[in-house]
Amino acid sequence: MAQIKADEITQLLREQIANYDSKVQVDEVGTITSLGDGIARLHGLDKVMAGELLSFPHGIAGLALSLEEDQVGAVVLGDYTEIREGDEVKRTGRILSVPVGEGMIGRVVNALGAPIDDKGPIATSATLPVERLAPGIIDRQPVREPMATGLKAIDAMIPIGRGQRELIIGDRQTGKTAVLLDTIINNAKNDLICIYCAIGQKRSSIAQVVQTLTEAGAMGHTIIVAASASEPAPMLYLAPYAATAIGEYFRDSGRHALVMYDDLSKHAMAYREISLLLRRPPGREAYPGDVFYLHSRLLERSSKMSDKKGGGSLTALPVIETQAGDVSAYIPTNVISITDGQIFLETDLFNSGVRPAVNVGLSVSRVGFSAAIKAVKQVGSTLKLDLAQYRELAAFAQFGSDLDPLTQKQLNRGQRLTELLKQQQFRPLSWQQQAVVLFAGTQGYLDDLQISQIRAFEDGLHTYFENAQADLMADLTKKKSLDDDLRNRLHAALKEYKAGFVAEAAAAVTA
């Protein structure tokens, strides 16, 4: 008889145990106990993790959100009418990820990163989880570079820096989306990848945005993440996180990205709907208690990275829709306290023809002036003061008949500056053009013109400086600030241009 050695048996048993996992696949399976409104309650998934991806029948995915003592509450990411109570649900052991990479540029995708623009599959294999920790303070650096919108009223008075979070807030139909689209169009030449996230909008509105950007030649640096109003609430909830993950890919590779959430009011409503269906206790305005965390963990991911981490940036422009200008409601105050400033768009200004309808008094940028180009900052600092004084005086001047010359002069200057800050949609200006035209306004070159002449004066001014003052513009671009020499040359050029403009206007009247 062959003698069986104990150490050989031990070795064989060890090999069998080591290879056990590779031969046997164990799935943790649960059962749907109740289903409705895109929410599934599951039994049997005792070890599931919060935020884990679940596999439902028919290839439908789900997300575990509520972990309770005897059951799990999950949202269904897809058509929940195809699944039934009693169906099996499997754990995947993964958290939800979206595709990222260069192949996303120019595409329209849904909240899961799947293409919806009929241009075929996206050529990328890289993915990032939709929920990630925000970079720590050591991995960041202060905001230093400007993120130009091309809008005079914003770049001069409420500038935005790369890595900043600037809230755009106002009632519906006040031009919030127009500001975002102008910014995308303006940054075609500025090495900035723009991610526009549409949350809860009509499909026709999203299609119009795509068409506008395509016609302006801006889709070559833009990604659109769309979760339309016809989609279930979980898709609206996921969309901004997916858009941020797509932007983080560019930030972490040392590049610059801008993500726009249009709008976070509808995002909060979608989360409220999910939370109430999951039987979470409602708080103020029926929102759940963690609704502040919903937006804070999203917006904290926008940052300017340190040089050691590549120096990339992710800028955020969240949008909040107010009801009758009420900025003291729950969600507006939450997001105002998270962001680094806000641009308040006022209905009365918009209706009176001031577009973009920026309210200078309520708008602020807590970071951007440290990133603004010095020349624009120099002309913008006096501009904000002039406009604030004008608004204050204009309110009192309605009740007074005879005004002293100084007050009259301030009112005249304010009217002309207000007219000067009006800007046609999809006509962004470079910082050099803004510096010149605002210098003309703040130095009094418009004070004796009719208000109806100001648009023509500005249009001609841009052409004149582009053609006849190319050397001056080149020096301005090089220095990026107004020294005494540039100021004197600007004054001389503006006097020459204005003399020609007034002579032409007089000739036109006599003719």
Secondary structure, DSSP 8 states (H G I E B T S, - for coil): -----HHHHHHHHHHHHHTHHHH-----EEEEEEEETTEEEEES-TT--TTEEEE-GGG-EEEEEEE-SS-EEEEEES-GGG--TT-EEEEEEEE-EEE-SGGGTT-EE-TTS-B-SSS-------EEESS-----GGGB----SB---S-HHHHTTS--BTT-B-EEEE-TTSSHHHHHHHHHHHGGGTT-EEEEEEES--HHHHHHHHHHHHHTT-GGGEEEEEE-TTS-HHHHHHHHHHHHHHHHHHHHTT-EEEEEEETHHHHHHHHHHHHHHTT--B-GGG-BTTHHHHHHHHHTT--BB-GGGT--EEEEEEEEE-STT-TTSHHHHHHHHHSSEEEEE-HHHHHTT-SS-B-TTT-EESSGGGTS-HHHHHHHHHHHHHHHHHHHHHHHHTT-SS--HHHHHHHHHHHHHHHHH---TT----HHHHHHHHHHHHTTTTTTS-GGGHHHHHHHHHHHHHHTTHHHHHHHHHH-S--HHHHHHHHHHHHHHHHHHHHHHHHHHH-
